[in-house]
Amino acid sequence: MTSTSFDAIVIGGGIAGAGTAHALAARGQSVLVCESQPHLAAKASGNARGLLMPYVATQSSPPGRLYSRGFRYTRELLHSLGPRCPFYHQSGAIQLPSNKRLVRILHESAPFCDGIVTQRISAEEASERSGIPISTPCFYLPEAGYCDPRELTANLIGSAQLPVTVRYSVEVTALTATENSWRVSLGTGEDLTSSTVILCGAYEVTRLSQTSWIPLEAIRGQTAQSFATPLSEKLKTLISFGGYITPADDGSHFIGAHYRHNDMNETPTEGDTAEVISRLYAALPSISGLTPNSSRVCFRASTHDRLPYIGELPSHDKPPLFINAGHGSRGLITAPMGGEIIARMIHKEKLEDLAESASIASAERIEKRRPRVHL
Ligand SMILES: Cc1cc2nc3c(=O)[nH]c(=O)nc-3n(C[C@H](O)[C@H](O)[C@H](O)COP(=O)(O)OP(=O)(O)OC[C@H]3O[C@@H](n4cnc5c(N)ncnc54)[C@H](O)[C@@H]3O)c2cc1C
């Protein structure tokens, strides 16, 4: 008979849900992950490639420190998964000065990445390092790289015989607080119970009544895969230019991504693929003649201040409700760390090296955005 009681129920089977389930199960908790789609990483975490890139700035700042800490956390996690997560490439990254902020840093001050090596390099050195002609000075981040987010998600859930159960094609439709626990109602009509629930459903967290008020916006992103040309095949590093291109694997590059508000069209369009490719050509004129072979649409979950919501949601007398969501465009480096922060909180462990990140991304800051109800 299937168990209906778990130490923790995680809602959502993307990177945030997988990272949270992994961190809890590693502490011996029985964890159920409910995923509304028929497989893991079906939405934002389902791209074939994702960048592990910290944030280039001029000085230390809370978001910069959050991203750098998350970057190191995911890197360590990937290494700890070892041969079970083979798809991780520390290719190094070339960051082109693609906006006014980066141009200013390039010309006026030293790049700063909170302990992660960031160098200003000449166009010649960039061309040598990347393997393709680059005509402008830019930044080089030798520790950056890219991975397959689907592999990362699957390996976090499936690693080392941890006590994680996944239910697929099951939507959580309602949460009801009882004295010491949550009743978790599923679209199938079943009810489950757990003292601990963690919301990892990205922007869809707002479908549950308790959290419908949380400021989360879905921002459409379309990516493209494209056959390499003899020149583009020489690309050795990933290049970030506002969008990004990865070195070719099996003859194809992964190219991302457009960024559009107020557009929930789930179907890729030829026009958007053309836009993604033409932005690449504008940034890297030495690349041309790519032939797109597939496209994909998914949605970022963006918060009111662009930082994720990680931790216990402010509530009054209910069982605690946790959230690991709103990871925007940098979920590969913030969501796994978010899972570890939540596991430490639930287990009343010291946050130690993650204390500052927990404070920067604290879900308590959403309280100020809660609509006031006047009786
Ligand atoms: C085009 C694009 C490119 C990106 N590129 C990068 C990149 O290069 N580097 C990087 O770091 N980040 C990147 N990101 C961001 C990153 O992909 C996301 O931040 C990350 O995948 C978010 O993971 P998540 O688990 O929070 O959300 P998701 O992967 O969307 O997972 C949420 C899951 O919850 C499920 N769910 C929701 N509600 C329920 C419910 N009620 N019941 C059951 N299941 C539910 C959904 O079906 C979904 O599978 C990119 C995002 C986009 C859109």
The ligand as an SDF file (V2000), in Angstrom:
LIG
                    3D

 53 58  0  0  0  0  0  0  0  0999 V2000
   14.8330   30.2320  -21.0430 C   0  0  0  0  0  0  0  0  0  0  0  0
   15.4980   30.1180  -19.7080 C   0  0  0  0  0  0  0  0  0  0  0  0
   16.8770   29.9780  -19.6280 C   0  0  0  0  0  0  0  0  0  0  0  0
   17.5050   29.8660  -18.3810 C   0  0  0  0  0  0  0  0  0  0  0  0
   18.8730   29.7430  -18.3190 N   0  0  0  0  0  0  0  0  0  0  0  0
   19.4630   29.6350  -17.1060 C   0  0  0  0  0  0  0  0  0  0  0  0
   20.8630   29.5030  -16.9970 C   0  0  0  0  0  0  0  0  0  0  0  0
   21.5770   29.4540  -17.9960 O   0  0  0  0  0  0  0  0  0  0  0  0
   21.4140   29.4230  -15.7530 N   0  0  0  0  0  0  0  0  0  0  0  0
   20.6500   29.4640  -14.6150 C   0  0  0  0  0  0  0  0  0  0  0  0
   21.1940   29.4070  -13.5090 O   0  0  0  0  0  0  0  0  0  0  0  0
   19.3020   29.5640  -14.7020 N   0  0  0  0  0  0  0  0  0  0  0  0
   18.7230   29.6560  -15.9140 C   0  0  0  0  0  0  0  0  0  0  0  0
   17.3760   29.7970  -15.9910 N   0  0  0  0  0  0  0  0  0  0  0  0
   16.6070   29.7950  -14.7540 C   0  0  0  0  0  0  0  0  0  0  0  0
   16.4130   28.3850  -14.2280 C   0  0  0  0  0  0  0  0  0  0  0  0
   16.1070   27.5230  -15.3030 O   0  0  0  0  0  0  0  0  0  0  0  0
   15.2810   28.3850  -13.2150 C   0  0  0  0  0  0  0  0  0  0  0  0
   15.5260   29.3820  -12.2440 O   0  0  0  0  0  0  0  0  0  0  0  0
   15.1400   27.0440  -12.5100 C   0  0  0  0  0  0  0  0  0  0  0  0
   15.0080   26.0050  -13.4370 O   0  0  0  0  0  0  0  0  0  0  0  0
   13.9200   27.1040  -11.6000 C   0  0  0  0  0  0  0  0  0  0  0  0
   13.7370   25.8400  -11.0310 O   0  0  0  0  0  0  0  0  0  0  0  0
   12.4160   25.5730  -10.2070 P   0  0  0  0  0  0  0  0  0  0  0  0
   12.5160   24.1910   -9.7060 O   0  0  0  0  0  0  0  0  0  0  0  0
   12.1870   26.6890   -9.2490 O   0  0  0  0  0  0  0  0  0  0  0  0
   11.2400   25.7110  -11.2760 O   0  0  0  0  0  0  0  0  0  0  0  0
   10.7110   24.6700  -12.3870 P   0  0  0  0  0  0  0  0  0  0  0  0
   11.8140   23.9630  -13.0400 O   0  0  0  0  0  0  0  0  0  0  0  0
    9.7630   25.4190  -13.2510 O   0  0  0  0  0  0  0  0  0  0  0  0
    9.9560   23.5880  -11.5320 O   0  0  0  0  0  0  0  0  0  0  0  0
    8.7360   23.8310  -10.8760 C   0  0  0  0  0  0  0  0  0  0  0  0
    7.9450   22.5380  -10.9840 C   0  0  0  0  0  0  0  0  0  0  0  0
    6.8400   22.5860  -10.0860 O   0  0  0  0  0  0  0  0  0  0  0  0
    5.7700   21.9160  -10.6930 C   0  0  0  0  0  0  0  0  0  0  0  0
    4.5470   22.3780  -10.0110 N   0  0  0  0  0  0  0  0  0  0  0  0
    4.1430   23.6600   -9.8570 C   0  0  0  0  0  0  0  0  0  0  0  0
    3.0180   23.7130   -9.1140 N   0  0  0  0  0  0  0  0  0  0  0  0
    2.7150   22.4380   -8.8000 C   0  0  0  0  0  0  0  0  0  0  0  0
    1.6510   21.8350   -8.0540 C   0  0  0  0  0  0  0  0  0  0  0  0
    0.6720   22.5780   -7.4730 N   0  0  0  0  0  0  0  0  0  0  0  0
    1.6210   20.4820   -7.9350 N   0  0  0  0  0  0  0  0  0  0  0  0
    2.6150   19.7170   -8.4940 C   0  0  0  0  0  0  0  0  0  0  0  0
    3.6320   20.2380   -9.2280 N   0  0  0  0  0  0  0  0  0  0  0  0
    3.6780   21.5790   -9.3730 C   0  0  0  0  0  0  0  0  0  0  0  0
    5.8540   22.3240  -12.1510 C   0  0  0  0  0  0  0  0  0  0  0  0
    5.1930   21.4010  -12.9880 O   0  0  0  0  0  0  0  0  0  0  0  0
    7.3680   22.3440  -12.3750 C   0  0  0  0  0  0  0  0  0  0  0  0
    7.8450   21.1170  -12.8910 O   0  0  0  0  0  0  0  0  0  0  0  0
   16.7330   29.8980  -17.2120 C   0  0  0  0  0  0  0  0  0  0  0  0
   15.3360   30.0220  -17.2970 C   0  0  0  0  0  0  0  0  0  0  0  0
   14.7240   30.1360  -18.5220 C   0  0  0  0  0  0  0  0  0  0  0  0
   13.2310   30.2650  -18.5810 C   0  0  0  0  0  0  0  0  0  0  0  0
  1  2  1  0
  2  3  1  0
  2 52  2  0
  3  4  2  0
  4  5  1  0
  4 50  1  0
  5  6  2  0
  6  7  1  0
  6 13  1  0
  7  8  2  0
  7  9  1  0
  9 10  1  0
 10 11  2  0
 10 12  1  0
 12 13  2  0
 13 14  1  0
 14 15  1  0
 14 50  1  0
 15 16  1  0
 16 17  1  0
 16 18  1  0
 18 19  1  0
 18 20  1  0
 20 21  1  0
 20 22  1  0
 22 23  1  0
 23 24  1  0
 24 25  2  0
 24 26  1  0
 24 27  1  0
 27 28  1  0
 28 29  2  0
 28 30  1  0
 28 31  1  0
 31 32  1  0
 32 33  1  0
 33 34  1  0
 33 48  1  0
 34 35  1  0
 35 36  1  0
 35 46  1  0
 36 37  1  0
 36 45  1  0
 37 38  2  0
 38 39  1  0
 39 40  1  0
 39 45  2  0
 40 41  1  0
 40 42  2  0
 42 43  1  0
 43 44  2  0
 44 45  1  0
 46 47  1  0
 46 48  1  0
 48 49  1  0
 50 51  2  0
 51 52  1  0
 52 53  1  0
M  END
$$$$
